[in-house]
């Protein structure tokens, strides 16, 4: 029996995809990485995933787990050898249980994030993980790369939102760890080990997620600023004024918003005149447990004081849900506008909030000294120190000329991040993109321990090889 026939026996012929039908699974969302695969298989249960892993162990076939294929670092794309099996988890899309007394939800890995959010809202609860790709990304992928998003400031990363996991190990065994406990000190925290491992240690097939009370009201404001220092000052004032009700604080360079309105003219800047040309903006969201009027009153007080102190130059507070969605749509359209503008050099970095203004100033100066005329496209989640420090060609470079400088730009930015005691990956993961950089920026003992874990949990070396780190055969 051929390998494809054996796979068809395990998951059904219709769920073994090859040839042109497989092409959509073999290239990442950004179009940066493309590969080949023995086949794409779509298991329909955890048990089928386990049988597929056992098959791969027997045949020494590498496995590339894939969710919504929205990875920005090539974590879900096979290499060019054509030997790997792409394991697409889209059919594992059931919401198994919602427990409103325990405020938990058990979901399968292939559930679309937006579907989970809506299911929580349907029972008057909130699942707060929120990011631009939420209409297509899956919770398995979110957990695999420890996704962040716009509400980390209040609720934390994906790791903070999961209480338990169900995982198929590299031997094809099933770990039934879907405990909905907030306290469990019975040994090593395997859950946190698999979350963020990008499918290199095992395959997450289901998770128990935390739910939260649904806010009575949310209020959103876009404010104009003269500097990153002003944004950091406003963040401090907002934290003091709003406490845990502050659920979002986004920093956005002015050219980012103007790029959105250029490529998507149906969207508009909410400011006129000089306020529409400011160098920086911040998008704030407040989640209130009392009322919309209470939320707006708190917003007006804090932002009004910030205008009086000249920390804030101008502000627009959303009057209703429609206006709030329009403000967030501006922010979430930045990556799409970047794509329309052409290829850019992207960074997903974090530095301490206290160092953010100096990091931006020092790094911008260094970039302009080495690559005069290049354009900075900077935005991100200031509340948790995560910046998408992207570089576009501007008017000084062609697209090819920009990409030819990619390695030099990466080196400059990452070394600046390291200087400020930051991380070269904040929420997108490592994948293929940053794999070879880890040894330069992480402690050697840390790297040794990571490789020991990889060898121990993936003894056959078949779990998403070539991602996160390279482990030499012993």
Secondary structure, DSSP 8 states (H G I E B T S, - for coil): --HHHHHHHHH-GGGEE-GGGGGGGSB-TTS--B---SEEE--SSHHHHHHHHHHHHHHT--EEEESSS--SSSTT---TTS--EEEE-TT---EEEEETTTTEEEEETT-BHHHHHHHHHHTTEE-----TTTTT-BHHHHHHTT---TTHHHH--GGGGEEEEEEEETTS-EEEE----S---SS--HHHHHTTSTTSSEEEEEEEEE-EE--SEEEEEEEEES-HHHHHHHHHHHHHHHGGGEEEEEEEEHHHHHHHHHH-TTS--S--GGGGG-SEEEEEEEEESS-HHHHHHHHHHHHHHHHHTTS-SEEEE-SSHHHHHHHHHHHHTHHHHHHHH---B--BEE--GGGHHHHHHHHHHHHHHHSTT-EEEEEEEGGGTEEEEEEE-TTT--HHHHHHTHHHHHHHHHHHHHHTT-BSBSSS--TTTSGGGHHHHS-HHHHHHHHHHHHHH-TTS-BSTTSS------
